[in-house]
């Protein structure tokens, strides 16, 4: 069921990006990929619950990587990179200790 949600999210992102004008200006990435940052932030917020078990954390991290892979499978590598960048940025804000642990691995 969660895999289906990830696929639907990816489809929505693809649609949003296809209707957005593209630019090579890195300063405008937020304008180009607004939905990607929103999805990344939402995924990072799922780690705000500090009572998650290690298995739940691992499962959610697999979902994040699955979402990244869905973007890459759609030949959206820049978008996948941006998604991971924004996920990491928001995770550092929401749960810095988890972010540091993930960076170690």
Buried (B, 14 or more C-beta within 10 A) or exposed (E): EEEEEBEEBBEEBBEBBEEEEEEEEEEEBEEBBBBBBEBBBEBBBBBEEEEBEEEEBEEBBEBBEBBBEBBBEBEBEBBBBBBBBBBBBBBBEBBEEBBEEBEEE
